[in-house]
Amino acid sequence: MSNHLFVALIILFTAFGSSIWNALIKSSIDRLVFATLMVIPQFFIVFPFLFIFPKPSFTTFEYLTISSIIHTSYIIFLGLAYKEGQLSHVFPLAAGTAPLLALGYGWLIDGHSLSSIAIMGIIILCTGIMSLVFIDKSFLTISMRKSTLYAVMTSFFIFGYALIDANGVLTAISPLQYIVWLFALKALLLFIPMCFLGKIKLVTIKMHWPQYLSAGLIAGAGYAVIVWTFSHREVEVILALRSTSILFTMIMSIFLLKESFTWIKMLSTSFITLGLFLILLT
């Protein structure tokens, strides 16, 4: 098995986890509070390692700070998007737009080294993902317009923290050092202000703790793997492969929730599968 294929399979595995924690956030009563509580298990896991790994260099710390701010903005806007719209509307837009932003950045500014097949695969895959927004016929309502705006802004934050982390991890002693300090900083940056604002109370933490504990661990483990893959594959490829989490969500909704397999879902699945196949060829 080639190194690229191995990395791709790992990313696809994290995509499955992403579909689970996104569904848990959407099913919660207060999405922003739930997303904030997710950082608690992540912080406690990395906390002991803060005393093992040396403090990051000034350059690395700059990347970590910027990334933590973008991660926090991502969580806030994702919560707002899920508050206004459905998972079937928000998720495809946020997940499908981010790889295209990375692709555009690589083409216009960074100068990517992707093959034509990989570029075609990313575009086809993202087209299939974003076509899922047409499943919900109410996508033109005012509420949906708001969720669309929040979802698109969320995609910019996804692209932003991916770009920062892809460069920042290269300045660290090791990917693990970067991951540990990133999780600690973003947890403090999100959790402490929410406590001062009165959004987080002890009774809130005690409620539904298995859900946010599970979601936090799945999301943390998944992104830790993604940070590691940044040194092995291009950002646009990683984001595209990660966005296939929507495919797992759709499969679960069909087989577990007995939702109908409409022609839009069939067309979207075909595009996603074709795009994924082309990416795996590279």
C-alpha positions in Angstrom: 0.0 0.0 0.0 1.4 3.4 -1.0 1.9 6.1 1.6 -0.7 8.4 -0.1 -3.3 5.6 0.0 -2.6 4.9 3.6 -3.0 8.5 4.6 -6.2 8.8 2.5 -7.7 5.8 4.3 -6.9 7.3 7.7 -8.5 10.6 6.7 -11.6 8.7 5.5 -11.8 7.0 8.9 -11.7 10.4 10.7 -14.5 11.6 8.3 -16.7 8.8 9.7 -16.0 10.2 13.2 -16.8 13.7 12.0 -20.2 12.7 10.8 -21.0 11.3 14.3 -20.0 14.4 16.3 -21.7 16.8 13.9 -24.9 14.8 14.3 -24.5 14.9 18.1 -24.1 18.7 18.0 -27.1 19.1 15.8 -29.3 16.9 18.1 -28.4 19.0 21.2 -30.6 21.7 22.6 -27.9 24.5 22.7 -25.4 23.8 20.0 -22.9 26.4 21.1 -22.8 25.2 24.7 -22.5 21.6 23.5 -19.6 22.5 21.2 -17.9 24.3 24.1 -18.4 21.3 26.5 -16.7 19.2 23.9 -13.3 20.8 24.6 -13.4 19.6 28.3 -12.3 16.0 27.6 -9.8 17.2 25.0 -8.2 19.6 27.5 -7.9 17.0 30.3 -6.3 14.5 27.9 -3.6 16.9 26.7 -3.1 18.7 30.1 -0.5 16.2 31.5 1.5 16.4 28.2 1.9 20.2 28.6 4.5 19.3 31.3 6.2 16.7 29.1 6.6 18.6 25.9 8.7 21.8 25.9 7.0 25.1 25.4 6.6 25.9 21.7 8.9 28.4 20.0 7.7 32.0 19.4 7.0 31.2 15.8 5.0 28.1 16.6 3.1 29.9 19.4 2.1 32.6 16.8 0.6 29.9 14.6 -1.1 28.2 17.7 -2.7 31.5 18.8 -4.0 32.4 15.3 -5.3 28.8 14.9 -7.0 28.8 18.3 -8.8 32.0 17.4 -10.0 30.6 14.1 -11.0 27.3 15.7 -13.1 29.2 18.2 -14.7 31.3 15.5 -15.4 28.0 13.6 -17.2 26.5 16.6 -19.3 29.6 17.2 -20.4 29.9 13.6 -21.1 26.2 13.3 -23.3 26.4 16.3 -25.1 29.4 14.8 -25.5 27.6 11.5 -27.0 24.6 13.2 -29.3 26.8 15.2 -30.8 28.3 12.0 -30.7 25.4 9.6 -30.8 21.6 9.3 -27.8 19.3 9.3 -28.6 18.4 5.7 -28.2 22.0 4.7 -25.4 23.3 6.8 -23.0 20.3 6.7 -22.8 20.0 2.8 -22.2 23.8 2.4 -19.5 24.0 5.1 -17.8 20.8 4.2 -18.1 21.2 0.5 -16.9 24.8 0.1 -13.7 24.5 2.3 -11.8 22.2 -0.1 -12.6 24.5 -3.0 -11.3 27.5 -1.1 -8.1 25.6 -0.4 -7.9 24.6 -4.1 -8.4 28.2 -5.2 -5.7 29.4 -2.7 -3.3 26.8 -4.0 -3.9 27.8 -7.6 -3.8 31.6 -7.2 -1.3 32.1 -4.4 0.5 29.1 -3.1 1.1 27.3 -6.4 0.0 23.7 -5.8 1.6 20.6 -7.2 -1.7 18.7 -7.6 -2.2 16.6 -10.7 -5.1 17.3 -13.1 -6.8 14.1 -11.9 -6.7 15.2 -8.3 -8.0 18.7 -9.1 -10.9 17.2 -11.1 -11.6 14.7 -8.3 -11.8 17.5 -5.7 -14.2 19.6 -7.8 -16.4 16.6 -8.7 -16.5 15.5 -5.0 -17.3 19.0 -3.7 -20.0 19.4 -6.3 -21.7 16.2 -5.2 -21.5 17.2 -1.6 -23.0 20.7 -2.1 -25.8 19.3 -4.3 -27.3 17.8 -1.1 -28.5 21.3 0.0 -31.3 20.9 -2.6 -32.8 18.0 -0.6 -34.5 20.5 1.7 -37.0 22.4 -0.4 -37.1 25.2 2.2 -33.6 26.4 1.5 -34.9 29.7 0.2 -36.6 30.7 3.5 -35.2 33.5 5.6 -33.9 31.1 8.2 -32.2 29.0 5.6 -30.6 32.1 4.1 -29.1 32.8 7.5 -27.9 29.3 7.9 -26.4 29.5 4.4 -24.4 32.6 5.4 -23.2 31.0 8.6 -22.3 27.7 6.8 -20.3 29.5 4.2 -18.5 31.6 6.8 -17.8 28.3 8.7 -16.2 26.9 5.5 -13.8 29.9 5.5 -12.8 29.1 9.1 -12.3 25.5 8.2 -10.0 26.5 5.4 -8.3 29.1 7.6 -7.4 26.8 10.5 -6.4 24.0 8.1 -4.0 26.4 6.3 -2.5 27.7 9.5 -2.1 24.3 11.1 -0.6 22.8 8.0 2.2 25.5 8.2 2.3 25.7 11.9 2.9 22.0 12.6 6.1 22.3 10.4 7.6 24.8 12.9 7.0 22.6 15.9 9.3 20.0 17.4 6.8 17.3 16.5 3.2 17.1 15.4 2.3 15.8 18.9 3.7 18.9 20.5 1.7 21.1 18.2 -1.5 19.1 18.8 -1.1 19.2 22.6 -0.6 22.9 22.8 -3.3 23.6 20.2 -5.9 21.7 22.1 -5.0 23.3 25.4 -5.1 26.9 24.0 -8.3 26.5 22.0 -10.0 24.9 25.0 -9.1 27.8 27.3 -9.9 30.4 24.7 -13.5 29.0 24.2 -14.3 27.6 27.7 -13.2 30.5 30.0 -15.2 33.3 28.2 -18.3 31.1 28.0 -18.1 30.6 31.8 -17.8 34.3 32.4 -20.8 34.9 30.1 -22.7 32.5 32.3 -23.3 30.1 29.5 -21.6 27.2 31.2 -22.8 26.1 34.7 -22.1 23.0 36.7 -25.6 21.7 36.1 -25.1 22.1 32.4 -21.9 20.1 32.5 -23.6 17.3 34.4 -26.4 17.1 31.8 -25.9 14.9 28.8 -22.2 14.4 29.7 -21.9 11.1 27.8 -22.8 12.9 24.6 -20.4 15.8 24.7 -17.7 13.5 26.2 -18.1 11.1 23.2 -18.3 14.0 20.7 -15.2 15.7 22.2 -13.1 12.6 22.1 -14.1 11.7 18.6 -13.6 15.2 17.3 -10.3 15.6 19.2 -8.8 12.3 18.0 -10.0 13.0 14.4 -8.4 16.4 14.2 -5.2 15.2 15.9 -4.9 12.7 13.0 -5.6 15.4 10.5 -2.8 17.6 11.9 -0.4 14.7 11.4 -1.5 14.2 7.8 -0.7 17.8 7.0 2.9 16.8 6.6 2.0 14.0 4.2 -0.6 15.4 1.8 -1.9 18.7 0.4 -4.4 20.7 2.4 -7.0 20.7 -0.4 -6.8 16.9 -0.7 -7.1 16.4 3.1 -10.1 18.7 3.3 -11.8 17.0 0.4 -11.3 13.6 1.8 -12.5 14.8 5.2 -15.6 16.3 3.7 -16.8 12.8 2.7 -18.1 12.6 6.2 -21.4 13.8 4.7 -21.5 10.5 2.7 -21.4 8.5 6.0 -24.1 10.7 7.4 -26.3 10.1 4.4 -25.7 6.3 4.6 -26.6 6.2 8.3 -29.8 8.3 7.7 -30.9 5.8 5.0 -30.2 2.6 6.8 -30.7 3.6 10.5 -33.4 6.3 10.1 -35.1 4.7 7.1 -35.0 7.9 5.1 -35.7 7.6 1.4 -32.9 7.4 -1.2 -34.0 10.2 -3.5 -32.6 10.9 -7.0 -30.7 13.9 -5.5 -29.0 11.6 -3.0 -28.3 9.1 -5.8 -26.7 11.8 -8.0 -24.8 13.3 -5.1 -23.5 9.8 -4.1 -22.3 9.2 -7.6 -20.4 12.4 -7.8 -18.8 12.0 -4.4 -17.8 8.4 -5.2 -16.3 9.4 -8.6 -14.4 12.3 -7.0 -13.1 10.1 -4.2 -12.0 7.5 -6.7 -10.1 10.1 -8.8 -8.4 11.5 -5.6 -7.4 8.0 -4.5 -5.7 7.4 -7.9 -3.2 10.2 -7.1 
